């Protein structure tokens, strides 16, 4: 497997690939959002329409899964930014993969389980917060023993499985996409000279297109499941 | 354990630093996007929603008003039609009345003229008789003078006069 550049700072390990990718994509998301919302008018222009469509889309995800109106209001922005950010991070590795020697410098940050686990953890912490705000700490813990008390351990385990499935699903999809793209480009293309080189180009193109689709679907799924988990925490079953 | 293999597959390290970095970057991104893009756009969407609601309400109001106006106009039209019919009926009745009056007056006039003519005729007849009587008297005197000249008795004279008058009355 490829190596990445890891450095230590304040006793914590930092992986440069993830930091470069995520920061780059955050900048892109910010730039795109600001570019789309330069002129905000009552009669929307084209760019504003795009942004409004996106907001409507993520708002729809929130509305479908969270019934509590107060939480819904707070989650709207979170869902919007999360969706766009993850979408851009998913696509990054498809067109930009920078390797210096044997060390990976730029690839999709979401093809790294630490990234996806970070975001999954963020979502779960958010869901705990919303649950505790809604029911109080005691009420929140009592909800784990609903509908019957012996389900408490199972409900606790469910939190861990939620965390794992949410993060590893995204990681697996994007990572597999990149692995296959790397295989086509690095192993298949030069394997039999010109013949495979010519064959590899459309194959890589098809797989890239499919990966864009997968990346969009996974961003959507990630946001939807995040909202489902938060929604479950703020509704009494 | 799957867990460790997955981590190892990536880089062979658990780098918690990245998690913190992601959280910070995401938080900053959240704030900036809210301030520059999401906030203004959702505000505008909400404003537009309110405007659409207002427009719909005012449109419904206007429609209601127009309906009331149309009803009023229709009622007025119906009233005026009724009035026109009334006026027409009145005029017809008046005309009939007047015509009846005129005819009656004419009849009266004709009758009175007829009466007068009758009276005049009677008068004329009486006058003519009177005149005739006076003339008879004159004639009788003349006859008498003639008879006297013939020397008739008084009875003869009387007979003559009577016969004469009878002859006149015939």
Contacts between the chains, C-beta under 8 A, distances in Angstrom:
chain1	res1	chain2	res2	distance
A	1	B	9	6.1
A	1	B	10	7.6
A	3	B	11	7.0
A	4	B	10	7.6
A	4	B	11	4.8
A	6	B	11	6.3
A	6	B	13	5.4
A	6	B	15	6.1
A	9	B	17	6.4
A	10	B	17	7.9
A	12	B	15	7.4
A	12	B	16	5.4
A	12	B	17	3.6
A	12	B	20	6.9
A	13	B	13	5.4
A	13	B	14	7.1
A	13	B	15	3.9
A	13	B	16	6.7
A	13	B	17	5.4
A	13	B	18	8.0
A	14	B	15	5.9
A	14	B	17	3.8
A	14	B	18	6.1
A	14	B	21	6.8
A	15	B	11	6.0
A	15	B	13	7.1
A	15	B	15	4.5
A	15	B	17	7.6
A	15	B	18	5.2
A	18	B	15	7.5
A	18	B	18	4.6
A	18	B	21	7.5
A	18	B	22	7.5
A	19	B	18	6.4
A	19	B	21	5.4
A	22	B	18	8.0
A	22	B	21	7.1
A	22	B	22	5.7
A	22	B	25	5.6
A	23	B	21	8.0
A	23	B	25	5.9
A	26	B	25	4.9
A	26	B	26	7.5
A	26	B	28	7.4
A	26	B	29	4.7
A	29	B	29	6.2
A	29	B	33	7.1
A	30	B	29	6.2
A	30	B	32	5.4
A	30	B	33	6.4
A	30	B	36	7.5
A	33	B	33	5.1
A	33	B	36	6.6
A	33	B	37	3.6
A	33	B	38	7.2
A	34	B	36	4.8
A	34	B	37	5.8
A	36	B	37	6.6
A	37	B	36	6.6
A	37	B	37	4.0
A	37	B	40	6.0
A	37	B	41	5.3
A	40	B	40	4.5
A	40	B	41	5.8
A	40	B	43	7.9
A	40	B	44	5.0
A	41	B	44	7.2
A	42	B	44	6.7
A	42	B	47	6.8
A	42	B	48	6.0
A	42	B	51	7.0
A	44	B	44	7.7
A	48	B	41	6.6
A	48	B	44	7.7
A	51	B	37	6.4
A	51	B	41	5.3
A	52	B	41	6.1
A	52	B	45	6.1
A	55	B	38	6.8
A	55	B	41	6.2
A	55	B	42	6.2
A	55	B	45	7.1
A	76	B	42	7.3
A	77	B	30	6.6
A	77	B	33	7.5
A	77	B	34	5.5
A	77	B	38	5.4
A	78	B	30	7.1
A	80	B	33	7.5
A	80	B	38	5.9
A	81	B	26	7.4
A	81	B	29	6.0
A	81	B	30	5.2
A	81	B	33	5.2
A	81	B	38	7.4
A	82	B	26	8.0
A	85	B	26	6.9
A	85	B	29	6.4
A	109	B	22	7.9
A	112	B	10	5.3
A	112	B	11	7.9
A	112	B	18	7.9
A	113	B	6	5.3
A	113	B	7	6.4
A	113	B	10	6.2
A	114	B	7	7.7
A	114	B	10	7.2
A	114	B	14	7.3
A	114	B	15	6.0
A	114	B	18	5.2
A	114	B	19	6.4
A	115	B	18	6.9
A	115	B	22	6.2
A	117	B	19	7.4
A	118	B	18	6.9
A	118	B	19	4.2
A	118	B	22	4.3
A	118	B	23	6.6
A	119	B	22	7.0
A	119	B	26	7.6
A	121	B	19	7.3
A	122	B	23	6.4
A	122	B	26	6.9
A	168	B	6	7.2
A	171	B	6	7.7
